[in-house]
């Protein structure tokens, strides 16, 4: 499947590169980009299953994949600001997806090879649910982050094969285990997170040069004058119930005018802020690194605990 995987690498990098540019400019990514990228991913998923000649019942995994892919992009949503609602279209779609999954599990239960193949591909909709849940739990700062991970799950459903890549090759005896418990999309997220892990070092050096070594704020952001607050930041300095506090991990939605007014009433001239770092930039780099370098965490574990 090296040809399909090469197309996944090139196309995915191009789409994520465009998303990174949008994120840098406006901190927003248009859903049209995710729809196009997801549709390509679904088409390649179909081609992958066809070329592998899997049992047609295994192909039923495409139904929950399609539902969970398009629901956050085109769906009406069950939860709104006014409360919960239950539109019939999504309910029918989810019912069909659950039914197809249940039928496939029942039908393939006595065919060990096909059942194992189905389980490996079932990680795609499962991870889509995980990323949706991470967004609902505010583990992703923005909807575009979750949508990107959902789309990447469909675009690269299994670990790619582009010999001699990746550079950090995984022992073949671990491939089946990783395919189930550490899907490729998680490698992309891990690589992107590792890029963000160096951000506190950058903040620390920047704040040290300006003489603003107050911890832990110096590791999370920087100080700015209240009359020159950048557009894409969140306030750590806030006034809550009349008391000046430091919020180390501020909510993604803030009333900037109200926060500024409160800080000025407290007599502050400067405030600690944490930048809205463009996650799409790190994610696009992490995507390419996942193809070229591989899974650094598993590589470290292999080095520490070599298989015999």
NULO-222254 format. One line per field, with one value per residue: residue number from 1; residue in one letter; x, y, z of N, C-alpha, C in turn. Coordinates in steps of 0.05 Angstrom, whole numbers, plus 5000, padded with zeros to 4 digits. Layout:
// NULO-222254
seq = c(NUM,...) .
type = c(A,...) .
nX = c(X,...) .
nY = c(Y,...) .
nZ = c(Z,...) .
caX = c(X,...) .
caY = c(Y,...) .
caZ = c(Z,...) .
cX = c(X,...) .
cY = c(Y,...) .
cZ = c(Z,...) .
END
This chain:
// NULO-222254
seq = c(1,2,3,4,5,6,7,8,9,10,11,12,13,14,15,16,17,18,19,20,21,22,23,24,25,26,27,28,29,30,31,32,33,34,35,36,37,38,39,40,41,42,43,44,45,46,47,48,49,50,51,52,53,54,55,56,57,58,59,60,61,62,63,64,65,66,67,68,69,70,71,72,73,74,75,76,77,78,79,80,81,82,83,84,85,86,87,88,89,90,91,92,93,94,95,96,97,98,99,100,101,102,103,104,105,106,107,108,109,110,111,112,113,114,115,116,117,118,119,120,121,122,123,124,125,126,127,128,129,130,131,132,133,134,135,136,137,138,139,140,141,142,143,144,145,146,147,148,149,150,151,152,153,154,155,156,157,158,159,160,161,162,163,164,165,166,167,168,169,170,171,172,173,174,175,176,177,178,179,180,181,182,183,184,185,186,187,188,189,190,191,192,193,194,195,196,197,198,199,200,201,202,203,204,205,206,207,208,209,210,211,212,213,214,215,216,217,218,219,220,221,222,223,224,225,226,227,228,229,230,231,232,233,234,235,236,237,238,239,240,241,242,243,244,245,246,247,248,249,250,251,252,253,254,255,256,257,258,259,260,261,262,263,264,265,266,267,268,269,270,271,272,273,274,275,276,277,278,279,280,281,282,283,284,285,286,287,288,289,290,291,292,293,294,295,296,297,298,299,300,301,302,303,304,305,306,307,308) .
type = c(X,X,X,X,X,X,X,X,X,X,X,X,X,X,X,X,X,X,X,X,X,X,X,X,X,X,X,X,X,X,X,X,X,X,X,X,X,X,X,X,X,X,X,X,X,X,X,X,X,X,X,X,X,X,X,X,X,X,X,X,X,X,X,X,X,X,X,X,X,X,X,X,X,X,X,X,X,X,X,X,X,X,X,X,X,X,X,X,X,X,X,X,X,X,X,X,X,X,X,X,X,X,X,X,X,X,X,X,X,X,X,X,X,X,X,X,X,X,X,X,X,X,X,X,X,X,X,X,X,X,X,X,X,X,X,X,X,X,X,X,X,X,X,X,X,X,X,X,X,X,X,X,X,X,X,X,X,X,X,X,X,X,X,X,X,X,X,X,X,X,X,X,X,X,X,X,X,X,X,X,X,X,X,X,X,X,X,X,X,X,X,X,X,X,X,X,X,X,X,X,X,X,X,X,X,X,X,X,X,X,X,X,X,X,X,X,X,X,X,X,X,X,X,X,X,X,X,X,X,X,X,X,X,X,X,X,X,X,X,X,X,X,X,X,X,X,X,X,X,X,X,X,X,X,X,X,X,X,X,X,X,X,X,X,X,X,X,X,X,X,X,X,X,X,X,X,X,X,X,X,X,X,X,X,X,X,X,X,X,X,X,X,X,X,X,X,X,X,X,X,X,X,X,X,X,X,X,X) .
nX = c(5016,5042,5038,4987,4997,5038,5009,4974,5010,5030,4982,4957,4995,4993,4939,4938,4979,4954,4914,4945,4964,4915,4903,4945,4934,4880,4864,4825,4797,4768,4710,4703,4752,4764,4723,4735,4786,4772,4736,4769,4802,4765,4753,4803,4806,4766,4790,4835,4814,4790,4835,4863,4830,4793,4744,4678,4643,4677,4683,4640,4657,4664,4616,4604,4651,4643,4597,4615,4655,4630,4590,4608,4622,4581,4535,4476,4482,4475,4477,4466,4471,4422,4407,4395,4381,4346,4354,4324,4353,4411,4403,4383,4426,4467,4444,4444,4499,4515,4486,4509,4561,4552,4529,4573,4611,4584,4577,4629,4651,4669,4709,4772,4815,4791,4760,4800,4822,4778,4774,4822,4812,4768,4788,4790,4737,4730,4773,4756,4712,4738,4768,4727,4705,4748,4747,4697,4709,4741,4795,4818,4831,4803,4750,4770,4816,4799,4769,4809,4839,4800,4792,4844,4846,4812,4838,4888,4882,4911,4978,5026,5062,5121,5175,5244,5222,5185,5239,5247,5236,5185,5186,5166,5136,5106,5070,5015,4995,5004,4972,4921,4920,4950,4937,4954,4939,4944,4999,5011,4987,5017,5069,5059,5046,5095,5125,5099,5116,5164,5152,5147,5202,5218,5184,5206,5259,5249,5221,5261,5299,5272,5267,5224,5215,5173,5143,5092,5081,5119,5132,5088,5069,5072,5085,5045,5032,4972,4948,4965,4950,4959,4921,4910,4910,4902,4879,4916,4921,4867,4805,4765,4703,4713,4765,4834,4864,4907,4899,4921,4910,4871,4802,4777,4741,4734,4715,4743,4740,4714,4750,4796,4776,4767,4820,4844,4815,4837,4885,4927,4979,5002,4994,4994,4993,4973,4992,4950,4968,4980,4954,4950,4996,5036,5011,5011,5066,5076,5047,5076,5124,5108,5102,5154,5191,5166,5142,5162,5157,5147,5193,5232,5216,5226,5281,5294,5272,5287,5260,5261) .
nY = c(4976,5023,5063,5086,5104,5141,5179,5194,5218,5262,5290,5297,5328,5374,5392,5401,5438,5481,5489,5505,5555,5584,5582,5611,5661,5675,5645,5608,5554,5536,5496,5473,5458,5414,5380,5369,5344,5301,5273,5257,5224,5184,5162,5141,5104,5068,5050,5026,4982,4954,4941,4908,4865,4849,4815,4829,4842,4865,4914,4943,4975,5024,5052,5070,5101,5140,5166,5187,5219,5259,5280,5320,5358,5369,5358,5370,5372,5351,5377,5442,5513,5525,5479,5407,5372,5329,5314,5279,5259,5253,5216,5170,5160,5148,5103,5067,5062,5039,4992,4968,4959,4924,4880,4865,4849,4805,4772,4761,4733,4679,4677,4685,4713,4753,4778,4800,4836,4870,4891,4920,4961,4982,5015,5065,5093,5090,5121,5169,5179,5185,5232,5268,5266,5286,5339,5355,5351,5393,5386,5396,5459,5484,5475,5462,5434,5384,5368,5364,5320,5280,5277,5262,5211,5183,5191,5165,5105,5061,5042,5072,5047,5058,5041,5062,5084,5089,5125,5111,5052,5004,4944,4887,4849,4880,4907,4891,4899,4954,4975,4969,4991,5038,5076,5105,5159,5177,5178,5221,5262,5258,5272,5325,5346,5340,5379,5424,5420,5444,5496,5522,5528,5566,5609,5618,5634,5681,5712,5715,5747,5795,5805,5783,5740,5706,5653,5602,5629,5649,5606,5595,5638,5708,5777,5834,5903,5934,5968,5949,5897,5837,5807,5751,5722,5693,5716,5708,5737,5758,5786,5760,5756,5804,5797,5796,5748,5694,5656,5598,5563,5587,5593,5579,5616,5683,5745,5798,5854,5860,5836,5868,5916,5903,5891,5941,5970,5948,5973,5954,5956,5922,5855,5784,5740,5684,5657,5644,5592,5570,5512,5482,5489,5461,5412,5400,5395,5353,5313,5302,5286,5240,5204,5205,5199,5168,5133,5163,5151,5096,5078,5094,5061,5011,5014,5017,4971,4921,4873,4803) .
nZ = c(5000,4991,4952,4962,5013,5005,4976,5017,5053,5023,5007,5057,5084,5051,5058,5114,5117,5092,5129,5172,5155,5153,5207,5230,5209,5223,5266,5257,5221,5161,5153,5104,5086,5119,5105,5051,5058,5091,5059,5017,5048,5064,5014,5001,5041,5027,4979,5000,5030,4988,4954,4989,4991,5030,5072,5052,5094,5132,5109,5128,5168,5147,5151,5206,5208,5168,5188,5238,5219,5185,5217,5257,5221,5184,5211,5253,5307,5374,5423,5442,5454,5475,5498,5499,5438,5391,5332,5278,5233,5245,5288,5262,5229,5266,5290,5248,5241,5290,5287,5241,5259,5302,5274,5241,5279,5301,5255,5239,5280,5282,5246,5252,5228,5195,5233,5266,5230,5222,5274,5277,5239,5262,5300,5278,5276,5332,5352,5331,5363,5411,5403,5395,5446,5475,5459,5479,5532,5539,5528,5480,5454,5413,5364,5314,5323,5343,5299,5260,5280,5278,5222,5205,5227,5192,5144,5150,5165,5184,5206,5164,5106,5081,5062,5064,5109,5172,5205,5258,5267,5284,5322,5286,5315,5349,5319,5311,5362,5370,5329,5349,5402,5400,5356,5291,5287,5338,5343,5311,5341,5387,5368,5353,5403,5430,5403,5423,5474,5480,5484,5536,5549,5512,5529,5580,5569,5541,5579,5618,5594,5595,5648,5676,5714,5741,5773,5766,5720,5683,5653,5623,5594,5579,5600,5584,5567,5589,5552,5504,5488,5455,5400,5397,5449,5515,5578,5637,5684,5721,5747,5794,5823,5849,5866,5854,5814,5791,5735,5713,5671,5630,5610,5543,5523,5533,5562,5540,5545,5595,5629,5622,5641,5695,5712,5706,5744,5789,5789,5757,5709,5674,5649,5657,5603,5563,5501,5445,5418,5352,5338,5292,5263,5292,5288,5233,5224,5259,5235,5187,5211,5237,5195,5174,5216,5257,5315,5371,5426,5431,5407,5445,5487,5465,5462,5515,5536,5506,5459,5464) .
caX = c(5000,5060,5028,4966,5009,5052,4988,4965,5030,5031,4956,4952,5013,4983,4915,4945,4994,4935,4900,4964,4964,4890,4905,4963,4922,4855,4859,4802,4800,4742,4701,4705,4778,4762,4704,4750,4806,4758,4724,4792,4810,4745,4757,4827,4799,4752,4810,4852,4799,4787,4860,4870,4812,4782,4717,4660,4632,4696,4678,4619,4669,4662,4592,4610,4672,4631,4578,4630,4670,4615,4572,4617,4627,4556,4513,4461,4491,4455,4478,4468,4471,4395,4402,4397,4360,4350,4345,4320,4374,4434,4396,4381,4454,4482,4432,4454,4527,4516,4476,4528,4583,4543,4526,4599,4623,4570,4581,4658,4661,4682,4731,4791,4831,4775,4752,4823,4824,4757,4780,4843,4800,4748,4801,4785,4714,4735,4789,4740,4696,4757,4775,4703,4703,4769,4737,4675,4721,4759,4823,4825,4823,4785,4737,4786,4836,4785,4762,4833,4846,4780,4798,4869,4840,4801,4858,4909,4869,4931,5006,5034,5085,5137,5203,5255,5210,5197,5267,5245,5218,5174,5189,5142,5120,5090,5053,4987,4988,5003,4950,4897,4922,4964,4933,4972,4931,4955,5027,5011,4981,5041,5091,5051,5048,5123,5133,5089,5130,5187,5143,5155,5230,5218,5173,5225,5281,5238,5216,5286,5311,5257,5266,5198,5217,5153,5135,5098,5072,5140,5133,5063,5062,5089,5071,5041,5018,4943,4940,4976,4946,4956,4895,4907,4920,4883,4889,4920,4912,4838,4791,4742,4688,4726,4792,4854,4875,4921,4888,4943,4900,4846,4781,4781,4723,4738,4705,4767,4734,4708,4775,4813,4764,4772,4848,4849,4804,4856,4909,4948,4988,5010,4980,5004,4976,4984,4984,4934,4987,4966,4959,4951,5024,5048,4998,5021,5093,5074,5037,5099,5143,5097,5109,5183,5206,5152,5132,5186,5152,5151,5222,5246,5209,5240,5309,5298,5264,5288,5246,5279) .
caY = c(5000,5046,5085,5100,5118,5165,5199,5203,5236,5287,5304,5305,5351,5397,5402,5411,5462,5502,5495,5520,5583,5596,5584,5633,5687,5682,5625,5593,5537,5532,5468,5463,5444,5388,5364,5359,5326,5278,5259,5243,5203,5163,5149,5124,5082,5048,5038,5009,4957,4940,4930,4887,4843,4841,4806,4852,4850,4883,4941,4957,4995,5050,5066,5087,5121,5163,5181,5202,5239,5281,5292,5346,5377,5375,5351,5391,5373,5343,5396,5470,5532,5525,5453,5383,5367,5302,5314,5251,5250,5242,5193,5148,5154,5134,5077,5049,5057,5020,4966,4956,4950,4900,4858,4856,4834,4779,4756,4753,4722,4653,4680,4699,4732,4775,4792,4816,4858,4888,4906,4940,4983,4995,5036,5091,5107,5092,5145,5193,5184,5194,5260,5283,5267,5304,5366,5361,5353,5417,5379,5411,5487,5493,5454,5455,5414,5359,5361,5355,5293,5262,5273,5247,5183,5171,5192,5144,5086,5042,5052,5072,5031,5072,5034,5053,5100,5111,5121,5096,5029,4988,4916,4874,4835,4900,4921,4886,4912,4983,4982,4969,5008,5063,5081,5124,5187,5184,5185,5249,5280,5257,5288,5353,5353,5343,5405,5444,5416,5462,5524,5534,5537,5592,5630,5623,5650,5708,5726,5720,5770,5819,5807,5776,5712,5699,5626,5588,5644,5653,5582,5592,5661,5731,5801,5855,5927,5932,5983,5937,5868,5824,5797,5723,5713,5691,5729,5694,5756,5764,5793,5742,5763,5826,5790,5792,5720,5684,5631,5587,5551,5601,5582,5589,5638,5704,5772,5814,5881,5859,5829,5892,5936,5894,5894,5970,5978,5939,5989,5941,5968,5900,5830,5759,5728,5660,5660,5623,5580,5558,5483,5470,5490,5438,5387,5394,5385,5327,5294,5294,5272,5213,5188,5203,5190,5146,5136,5165,5139,5067,5073,5095,5038,4989,5016,5012,4943,4906,4848,4780) .
caZ = c(5000,4992,4935,4976,5036,4995,4971,5043,5063,5007,5008,5084,5089,5037,5072,5141,5113,5087,5154,5189,5145,5162,5236,5236,5201,5236,5288,5249,5197,5149,5152,5076,5083,5132,5089,5028,5067,5101,5036,5005,5067,5062,4988,5003,5059,5010,4961,5016,5035,4962,4945,5007,4986,5056,5072,5049,5120,5144,5098,5143,5186,5134,5159,5230,5202,5153,5206,5258,5204,5175,5237,5268,5199,5171,5229,5267,5334,5394,5445,5434,5477,5487,5511,5482,5418,5380,5304,5268,5214,5259,5304,5244,5220,5288,5294,5227,5247,5312,5277,5223,5275,5316,5255,5232,5301,5303,5231,5236,5306,5278,5226,5269,5213,5187,5257,5275,5211,5229,5299,5271,5225,5280,5315,5265,5289,5361,5358,5326,5387,5432,5398,5401,5475,5485,5454,5498,5559,5537,5525,5457,5457,5392,5349,5291,5333,5344,5271,5247,5289,5267,5194,5203,5233,5168,5123,5154,5184,5195,5204,5135,5098,5061,5067,5090,5131,5187,5215,5283,5260,5307,5319,5274,5335,5363,5300,5316,5388,5366,5312,5365,5426,5395,5328,5279,5292,5364,5339,5301,5364,5405,5357,5356,5432,5436,5393,5442,5500,5482,5487,5562,5549,5498,5546,5602,5559,5534,5604,5632,5580,5602,5677,5687,5723,5761,5767,5741,5696,5663,5636,5609,5577,5583,5608,5564,5577,5585,5529,5480,5490,5429,5394,5401,5475,5537,5603,5662,5705,5720,5772,5797,5847,5862,5876,5833,5815,5767,5724,5698,5647,5627,5591,5516,5518,5552,5557,5542,5555,5623,5643,5621,5659,5722,5718,5709,5770,5809,5787,5742,5684,5657,5655,5646,5583,5549,5473,5432,5399,5329,5340,5265,5255,5305,5278,5206,5227,5272,5215,5170,5228,5243,5172,5169,5240,5270,5342,5389,5452,5428,5401,5470,5503,5454,5469,5543,5542,5480,5458,5460) .
cX = c(5017,5051,5006,4977,5025,5032,4977,4985,5030,5005,4951,4970,5003,4958,4922,4962,4975,4920,4918,4965,4939,4892,4922,4949,4898,4848,4833,4808,4772,4735,4704,4731,4777,4744,4719,4771,4794,4747,4746,4801,4791,4748,4782,4823,4785,4772,4828,4839,4796,4812,4870,4852,4800,4754,4698,4647,4651,4692,4656,4630,4668,4637,4596,4631,4660,4613,4594,4649,4654,4596,4582,4621,4601,4532,4500,4469,4468,4454,4482,4468,4443,4389,4405,4374,4367,4339,4344,4342,4398,4427,4395,4409,4469,4470,4442,4483,4531,4507,4496,4552,4576,4541,4554,4613,4610,4576,4610,4668,4675,4704,4752,4807,4815,4766,4775,4826,4803,4763,4802,4831,4779,4761,4796,4761,4717,4751,4774,4723,4714,4763,4751,4700,4724,4761,4716,4686,4741,4788,4835,4815,4802,4773,4754,4807,4823,4778,4786,4840,4826,4786,4823,4864,4829,4822,4879,4898,4888,4959,5015,5059,5099,5167,5222,5244,5190,5225,5267,5226,5210,5179,5164,5124,5101,5069,5023,4978,4985,4979,4924,4898,4936,4962,4951,4965,4942,4985,5029,5006,5004,5063,5084,5054,5077,5135,5124,5104,5153,5179,5150,5184,5232,5207,5193,5248,5272,5233,5241,5300,5298,5255,5239,5197,5198,5141,5108,5090,5093,5143,5108,5056,5081,5072,5068,5028,4988,4933,4951,4974,4942,4928,4891,4921,4896,4896,4893,4913,4883,4828,4766,4729,4702,4754,4810,4866,4891,4909,4908,4934,4872,4827,4785,4763,4726,4725,4728,4762,4729,4733,4793,4802,4770,4801,4856,4839,4823,4882,4932,4954,4995,4994,4995,4984,4989,4975,4967,4952,4972,4972,4962,4980,5039,5037,5008,5049,5093,5065,5060,5119,5134,5103,5139,5199,5193,5144,5155,5182,5158,5180,5238,5241,5224,5269,5314,5292,5264,5274,5266,5266) .
cY = c(5025,5069,5100,5116,5142,5187,5210,5223,5263,5303,5314,5329,5376,5409,5414,5436,5486,5510,5511,5549,5597,5601,5608,5660,5695,5665,5610,5577,5531,5503,5457,5448,5416,5369,5352,5339,5300,5261,5244,5219,5179,5148,5131,5100,5060,5034,5018,4982,4941,4926,4907,4862,4832,4830,4830,4861,4869,4912,4956,4977,5023,5066,5082,5108,5145,5180,5198,5223,5263,5294,5318,5367,5387,5372,5374,5393,5367,5364,5424,5487,5533,5499,5431,5383,5340,5302,5286,5241,5238,5217,5168,5140,5139,5106,5057,5042,5036,4992,4952,4945,4924,4876,4847,4839,4806,4761,4745,4738,4695,4654,4697,4720,4757,4792,4810,4840,4879,4905,4927,4965,4997,5016,5064,5105,5109,5116,5170,5200,5195,5224,5278,5287,5286,5333,5373,5364,5377,5410,5390,5440,5496,5470,5445,5433,5386,5349,5351,5327,5273,5256,5257,5218,5169,5170,5170,5124,5066,5054,5051,5055,5044,5066,5052,5069,5082,5104,5105,5073,5014,4959,4903,4860,4854,4913,4917,4900,4942,4991,4984,4990,5035,5070,5104,5153,5196,5191,5214,5269,5281,5274,5318,5363,5357,5369,5427,5443,5435,5491,5536,5543,5564,5615,5638,5641,5679,5724,5733,5745,5796,5823,5801,5746,5707,5672,5619,5604,5647,5629,5579,5615,5684,5755,5820,5879,5924,5948,5972,5906,5856,5811,5768,5713,5708,5703,5708,5711,5762,5774,5777,5748,5784,5821,5784,5764,5715,5657,5619,5574,5562,5587,5595,5612,5659,5730,5792,5841,5880,5853,5853,5913,5929,5897,5924,5980,5970,5954,5976,5956,5946,5875,5806,5748,5702,5661,5637,5611,5566,5528,5470,5470,5466,5412,5380,5384,5357,5306,5283,5278,5244,5194,5183,5191,5167,5154,5138,5152,5109,5061,5075,5071,5013,4990,5009,4983,4928,4880,4825,4759) .
cZ = c(5000,4975,4949,5000,5028,4988,4997,5055,5049,5010,5037,5092,5076,5051,5099,5139,5108,5113,5173,5181,5155,5192,5244,5230,5218,5260,5282,5224,5187,5148,5124,5073,5096,5117,5065,5036,5077,5079,5021,5023,5065,5036,4988,5021,5043,4991,4975,5021,5010,4953,4964,5004,5012,5052,5070,5076,5135,5135,5112,5162,5173,5143,5184,5225,5188,5171,5225,5244,5197,5196,5249,5246,5186,5189,5243,5296,5354,5417,5434,5459,5490,5501,5491,5462,5404,5351,5293,5250,5227,5276,5286,5235,5241,5293,5273,5232,5269,5303,5259,5238,5290,5298,5246,5254,5304,5279,5229,5261,5302,5257,5239,5253,5205,5211,5267,5256,5217,5254,5294,5258,5243,5298,5304,5277,5319,5367,5351,5350,5409,5428,5402,5431,5487,5481,5475,5526,5560,5537,5499,5460,5437,5377,5325,5299,5332,5315,5256,5255,5279,5238,5189,5208,5208,5146,5125,5174,5197,5192,5174,5131,5075,5065,5052,5114,5146,5197,5241,5279,5285,5301,5307,5294,5351,5345,5306,5342,5384,5349,5328,5388,5422,5366,5317,5285,5319,5362,5329,5324,5383,5394,5358,5384,5440,5426,5412,5468,5503,5486,5514,5563,5535,5515,5568,5592,5552,5559,5620,5620,5588,5633,5689,5695,5747,5754,5780,5716,5675,5645,5618,5591,5582,5591,5585,5577,5571,5561,5503,5482,5462,5425,5403,5426,5494,5562,5625,5686,5701,5747,5774,5824,5863,5872,5852,5836,5790,5759,5705,5671,5641,5607,5564,5509,5540,5543,5561,5554,5585,5639,5644,5641,5688,5730,5722,5736,5793,5808,5772,5716,5664,5666,5643,5626,5573,5520,5463,5410,5377,5328,5312,5255,5266,5294,5250,5206,5239,5253,5197,5187,5234,5220,5170,5192,5254,5299,5362,5416,5451,5422,5427,5487,5492,5461,5498,5550,5516,5481,5452,5441) .
END
